[in-house]
Amino acid sequence: MDLEAVRTFAVIAESGQFRKAAVDLSVTQQAVSKRVAALERDLGVRLFARTPRGAELTIDGQAFLPHARELLRVAERAVASVQTGRRPLRVDVLNSRGAASGLMRGFHRAHPDIDLDVLMLWDIEAAVAAIRSGTIDASFRAVAAPGRPLPEDIASVRVLDEPLQLLTGPAHALAGAKSVTVAELVGHRIWMPGIVPGSEWGAYYDDLVAEFGLTIEATGPNFGSDALLDTIADTPALATFMSEQTRLVWPAGHGLRRMPVTDPTPVYPHSLIWHRDNPHPALATLRAHLTATAAGRDAPGTWVPQWVLPR
């Protein structure tokens, strides 16, 4: 459907006159008449009835008008979606409660004038594909996982190392500790439902198990953080890992314990990735903000897998 013809129809419907529509559209009245005639042929109906007062919508014209206006709105949104200087900066984070979300909240507080869309994609392949297609502008990921070197057109920088903490219920054997060493975790069951084989966080935990001999179980469906906290609170044999900056709220009766892991402290490495040719003006501002606020990278006494992008 010719959008210029649809736009002409909507302008005539608003003004009630072909002549006034021609002036508003900066075209001749003949061009207006031709556009309407072509649209009526496409639709197979009459849209206007000529009267001494001008042009009045027919019943079919009245039925078509709201859809015509919606077509024009969709067209405007479609154009804005690919004009990176006009649309919001789109950034992918792994989840809504983690460190990357916190980084984006800090960026928004520092730059409230920048329009921002924060979304969540499933894995690094989806994030890279979306960056390369221009669907999103940047993503927070642990890179590069084994066998997944980033394409040459994708740039990255490590912006935050987030320490892991242990979360237990009140009856767990380690519940009374102020902190635990990695060695003290050996033999304890650490439940991490939702680890996806082949994902970058799956690769991270595979290396953590291989390095320190931990027992991490990913059995059962992932019903979300509330169900995880309920299970940890009620099951003395299970603990779980939580990143230090993960925001959690649980009922007072759960009595959960959250403690640092030391000697060494496993940290999850967050990197920002983006397309080298991305022209969005706010992307440079985000990168500068993260560079200025980045902390905790390769700190003494911490551990990351060998494949992690160096700082």
Stockholm file with secondary structure:
# STOCKHOLM 1.0

chainA/1-311         MDLEAVRTFAVIAESGQFRKAAVDLSVTQQAVSKRVAALERDLGVRLFARTPRGAELTIDGQAFLPHARELLRVAERAVASVQTGRRPLRVDVLNSRGAASGLMRGFHRAHPDIDLDVLMLWDIEAAVAAIRSGTIDASFRAVAAPGRPLPEDIASVRVLDEPLQLLTGPAHALAGAKSVTVAELVGHRIWMPGIVPGSEWGAYYDDLVAEFGLTIEATGPNFGSDALLDTIADTPALATFMSEQTRLVWPAGHGLRRMPVTDPTPVYPHSLIWHRDNPHPALATLRAHLTATAAGRDAPGTWVPQWVLPR
#=GR chainA/1-311 SS CCHHHHHHHHHHHHHSCHHHHHHHHTSCHHHHHHHHHHHHHHHTSCCEEEETTEEEECHHHHHHHHHHHHHHHHHHHHHHHHCTTTSCEEEECSCTTSHHHHHHHHHHHHCTTSCEEEECCSSHHHHHHHHHHTSCSEEEECCCCTTCCCCTTEEEEEEEEEEEEEEECTTSTTTTCSCEEHHHHTTSEEECTTCCTTSHHHHHHHHHHHHHCCEEECCSCCCCHHHHHHHHHHCTTEEEEEETTCCCCCCGGGCCEEEEEESSEEEEEEEEEEETTCCCHHHHHHHHHHHHHCBCTTCTTEECCTTSCCC
#=GC SS_cons         CCHHHHHHHHHHHHHSCHHHHHHHHTSCHHHHHHHHHHHHHHHTSCCEEEETTEEEECHHHHHHHHHHHHHHHHHHHHHHHHCTTTSCEEEECSCTTSHHHHHHHHHHHHCTTSCEEEECCSSHHHHHHHHHHTSCSEEEECCCCTTCCCCTTEEEEEEEEEEEEEEECTTSTTTTCSCEEHHHHTTSEEECTTCCTTSHHHHHHHHHHHHHCCEEECCSCCCCHHHHHHHHHHCTTEEEEEETTCCCCCCGGGCCEEEEEESSEEEEEEEEEEETTCCCHHHHHHHHHHHHHCBCTTCTTEECCTTSCCC
//
